[in-house]
Amino acid sequence: MGGERVPKNNQIKFSFTWVHQPGFIRALLIIVVFIFPCICSGELYDITMGSPYEYDEEKGGRNNIMVGLDDFHYLCLYAGYTGKAVILTVNPADWTMTSETTYQYDENGDYMGISEIDEWHFLITYCGDDESSYASVISINPVDWSITTETTVMYDYEFGYYNALSKIDDTHYLGVHNMYDVTGRAGVFTVDTNNWSIVYGTEYNFEPEQGYDFMLCRIDDTHHLCVYPSQGDPYGGRAVVLIVETSDWTVTTTTSPFTFATDCDAYSFLSRIDDTHFLCAYEGSDSDGWAVVLTVNSDNWSVNMEVPFEYDSQLGGEPNLSRINNHHYLCAYKGEDADGYAVVLAVDSADWSISKETPFEFDETRADYPYLCRIDDARHLCSYEGPGLDGWAVVLVVELSGVGATKNEMVSADFNVANYPNPFNPSTMITFSIPEDSKVELSIFNLKGQLVRTLIDYSMPAGGYSALWNGDNEIGLPVNSGIYFYYLNVNNNFRAVKQCLLLK
């Protein structure tokens, strides 16, 4: 893709003048009269959802953790009856889901950590046999989405609960876990990418009393923020910066752990705001939902806090965060009656105060251990232990003004996009319209999220257009029969996606 292009012969420009159609005038009046005043009056940021999907009907979702593989595929590790991994495929046409692969990575895997090595290889740590600590490299085959374990090592035979990982560089990864005495330990994993062997370095006891349920967030290559609940004195939530010495790959700290919450089980999660500020959501006093901005002082790597904010006064169990933009974060958590709730938290960078919008109940039966994985600004995949203690997932959609799927954009972002015929063989005509001069991209993707063909990538005046796709790829070779998606991206803001079916 890239800069301006001359339209290809199969792209018919100005097939009709959309801006002069009566329908456009009516739509514009609707936007000006009804929608614009709503935006100016500070309409709430709503949350909607796709159809929930049960990816494990026996037992799943507990202590789950996810990473994105591409725009459509997501790797989820969870504790079922065994240690399981599943690849979830999201259909962007309607945000439904299917499973590509379910894989048993260990007979006793639980309390996992995960970090990307490269696009298709991941380091995972977990509690395995006899409660010992294990580390594995798993690989993903994007052709058939099969999962393979390359290497497994026992890195701590004594104990291995509450693992977390943070990437240092392409071959080194900071890991934390707790011991049988519930103290917190940290060490560096070195991965040889030639044979996928794993070496674990010297352990450092950064939490001398009692720490568990660790969460790591990268500050820079050698500094990583760790938050966790502690049952020491005081009883509550703690935060500390772990420092990696690259000369010998040891870990240390320069200050004692900072207590940001007291008298509570502070199960917590972090999201990075900028280089020195991190949003922390946690289960605070009376098990309510709380959030606070933690500030890291880069002079001595101490941690302090801003004013805490209570976002749910009923229950705020196992909160998880996903970044929407610089000031807004989606928080999913176990709320009242152990149901699944999500809320948008807004951070004001002037004083680091936090506010919220109206919480949304995405599961009225049960949602333990919700975990969020960002799809784009507006859409976030949520995996959790749901009804029946089974593994469930759902796409949560944030209708946020100026971001992704707002009400305004839902009116204007349809763009009259369609293709005919559908199904088709050998070609189909994709039609669309844009209400103003815009930078337009029209691309074809397959079910694996791989780019097949770019049809348009240049600026266009307002109007109606059509583009012919001959069922070929970028180098002119015919593609196989199957489902394909055509994406219309206007000004890198408004997006529309639909699917078509090639039958040969």
Buried (B, 14 or more C-beta within 10 A) or exposed (E): EEEEEEBEEEBBEEEEEBBEEEEBEEBEEEBEEEBEEEBEEEBEBBBBBBEBBBBBEEBBBBBBBBEBBEBBBBBBBBBBEEBBBBBBBBBBEEBBBEBBBBBBBBEBBBBBBBBBBEEEBBBBBBBBEEBBBBBBBBBBEBEEBEBEBBBBBBBBEEBBBBBBBBBBEEEBBBBBBBBEEBBBBBBBBBBEEEEBEBBBBEBBBBBEBBBBBBBBBBBEEBBBBBBBBBEBEBBBBBBBBBBBEEEEBBBEBEEEBBBBBEEBBBBBBBBBBEEEBBBBBBBBBEBBBBBBBBBBEEEEBBBEBBEBBBBBEBBBBBBBBBBBEEEBBBBBBBBEEEBBBBBBBBBEEEEBEBEBBEBBBBBEEBBBBBBBBBBEBBBBBBBBBBBBBBBBBBBBBBBBBEBBBBBBBEEBBBBEBBBEEBEBEEEBBBBBBBBEEBBBBBBBBBBBBEBBBBBBBBEBEBBBBBBBBEBBBEEEEEBEEEEBBBBBBBBEBBBBBBBBBBEE
